[in-house]
Amino acid sequence: MTSETGIGASVKRKEDARFITGAGHYTDDINQPGQLYAVFVRSMYPRAEIRSIDVSSALAMEGVMAAYTGADLAADGIGDLPCGWMVKSKDGSDMIQPPHPPVAVSVVNYVGEPYAMVVAETLQAARDGAEAVTADFNEIPAVVDLASAHGADQIHEAVPGNQCYDWELGDREATDAAFASADHVTSLDIVNNRLIPNAMEPRAAVGMYEAATGNYTLYTTSQNPHLARLVLAAFVNVAAESKLRVIAPDVGGGFGSKIFVYAEETAVIWAAGKLARAIKWRADRSESFLADAHGRDHRTRAELALNADGTFVGLRVKTVANMGAYLSLFASSVPTYLYGTLLAGQYRTPAIYVEVQSVFTNTAPVDAYRGAGRPEATYVVERLVETAARELGKDPADIRRLNFIQPEDFPYETPVALTYDTGDYDASLKKAIELIGYDDFAERKASSEANGKKRGIGFSCYIEACGLAPSQVAISLGAGVGLFESAEVRVDVTGSVSVMTGCHSHGQGHETTFAQIVSDKLGIPFENVDVVHGDTGRSDYGLGTYGSRSLVVGGSAIVKATDKVIAKSRKIAAHMLESTEENVDFEEGTFSVTDSNQSITFPEVAFSAYVPGNYPLDELEPGLSEKAFYDPENFTYPAGAHICEVEVDPETGKVEIVNFVAVDDFGEIINPMIVAGQVHGGLAQGIGQALLEHGIYDESGQLVTGSYMDYTMPRADDMPNFVVDTTVTPCTHNPLGAKGCGEAGAIGSTAAVMNALTDALGVVDVPMPATPETVWRAMEGE
Amino acid sequence: MEISLTVNGTEHTTDVPDNSLLVEIIRERLNLTGTHVGCDTSQCGACTIHMNGRSVKSCTVLAGQADGADITTIEGIGTVDALHPMQEAFRENHALQCGFCTPGMIMSAIDLVEKGKPLDERSVREGLEGNLCRCTGYHNIVKAVLDAQDKM
């Protein structure tokens, strides 16, 4: 049984039956009796003072039930949207968090910022009502350019110089000394392009309020409903936590963008209370482009100091990170604790120093997007390493091997505050080199050249830190929340099992993976295990899904709870078998007395727990349901080697990925099919960043790439077939030995593509995304 | 205006606003919520259905244009117990993750195969370029369509 559905098996997913038949329940599929519809009125100005807003015409329209402004929410005690991570500047001062009302009150600071909401009987009436809202604005020139934002016209009264914080990590003196005595320094100016996450399901919310009980229910497109509830209760003051139930049903992708608590969900649940009616809102895609948190957007000066033999002696990085107009929920942590800490990469670089200045601009807020800081760090390190190899005439694989942290070095303490537990970086690189046929690359290059094409190969050996933890360390560094995960393993009377998790699946397949773990450990059929997630009314407080944490943190909590179930079951079994705990073995769902033929099955034990006739009630409570909260000791450290081979048409500048190999070490794997799928999707997003995607604001602050006509999403014919494989060094500090796989593809791939492209063109750098025009210009030396 | 259309084998006559879109009728009036709305520019393909046997993006068709049409949605091609070969191939090949693009992707893929031209990897990629997926990187979707082609 377990061989086909247990840990390590590519079990087909439980969730697929509903998705392939159109029976999924996404938020926009949910309708309530008497439901109203909300539409938001959004700023067309990048920056303006609001002189007045007039909703009277809207209110006079047929079907319009209400029209609210930011002042209405504020008057009702609705608080600002908070940022959950306090980062400190070099001088020890706290970052500056400007006011962020959910609905703008006196100023608007980016195109798309909501300043009014119209609620009506039908969607069309709400749209018409929104059209009828008028406002008088005093437009102010916007601050758009990231490079010059510091010191430009001040956006927020509370934020001098538009600087949120100026953060540092590492040993500046030691790093400067390493540079002073180095044989060679490789330098790059790097722009990490702004991306727009674009989960295929637009954000949506259905808010409900029951006057008789005072209970609120919010269906919403969230990756972490408990966190949404906490923020809406404790910070935004919508309702007491116990009076607010947040349900994230089927959610159509997140990639980070659905972690955050946004204006619209907040206003919808508040207005549902005001009107005591269900209210539905769904973003149009245009609204998603304008008002979902964007990702990346760094400008960096990066330098790597080396000895003549290629040994890395120092790394110095100075980054300006764009926060957008306001601090989104975890914005501050992304370019600091999820970026600077990763700059050691897979290497023994002894001295590292990083400075990050985060600034505000009149653009949409920027926050975590798949990888969140780690793709940016990997891009810096791996572009530098490849460039250094070229400058020193070294093979890109050799220079990496020379500098790899070796298997015997673990646990390895980096100069940037992390302790890697395990890894074998050369094992992944070796396998990737074999799979891509590196030895034959010269022949393929010659053959491309014979066909008038330029061919290049690029490496990227990335590391990531997943399962953000432990809570106490993170809290001491400014995190406003714990980072554990909850689990409950509830055994039914007949021995079937419900597993409640605080994680949330929005494509990751937890209903399958988590069921595999529990069925394997309890020795019961996979079909008899159901995973429940996404509902604050059904599972204990948990942190949801982000940062490749679900298996390593949530899965570990499930293991702990399952172990408690087994421990109690063993006591019950010992009683029923008239033996002692020590003499009872448990294997494949059966308890048996050592060296005897006496045995009892898990469902029989479960039945006895609920029908406690033959049961030690003097020692044990009846029932069989156990909870666990798991707080990791450390991050996990997935790592791998990605190698990309591109062919460029010099006539058109078009880049084709002709070979892509990803070899990743995710530690132990529960479902290889799901893991490969996660890698594929991540690769597409990383390749998308390299070649296609770019969120562009023009000089005035208008979003130029505000639709699928303008923002180039990766399509099927843009993508290659991927070759993915794995190596395994188990994580040493969680019970599954797992490291997490959700973001690796997006973290490793971008640098591999750009290293391949610069190799093909024989240039130092090409800006991302490397569109045909950009590539053609690079070839022309522009 | 009053329109009559056959959806998944059942005839419906309904009064609709002149400016309503076919996808709105399918989702809101007929409660067939498997057909999704993922964009507002006819670019993502999440709303793809079959109209008179050919795949169309139902966000780009006025309800009035569907008067008299024979419509098939994701709910009409198979059931959990009797899946269409394309549905089966999507499950077998892990060609879906969050599932949001999946109904549109399956409807497009069925039409692509039913057009009858033998498909290879390249032509599947080109044939599905009107449907966006953010989760799978398309790798397993392409595998699934090639797999289904042999079984349809």
Interface residues (C-beta under 8 A of the other chain):
Chain A: K12 R13 E15 D16 A17 R18 F19 I20 T21 G22 A23 G24 H25 Y26 D28 D29 Q124 N198 A199 M200 E201 P202 D250 V251 G252 G253 F255 R282 D284 R285 S286 H506 G507 Q508 G509 M673 I674 A676 G677 Q678 H680 G681 G682 L683 A684 Q685 S707 Y708 M709 M713 P714 R715 A716 D717 M719 N721 F722 G745
Chain B: P17 R27 L32 T33 G34 T35 H36 V37 G38 C39 D40 T41 Q43 C44 A46 T73 I74 E75 G78 T79 V80 L83 Q87 F90 R91 E92 H94 L96 Q97 C98 G99 F100 C101 T102 P103 I106 E121 R122 V124 R125 E126 L128 E129 N131 L132 C133 R134 C135 T136 G137 Y138 H139 N140 I141 V142
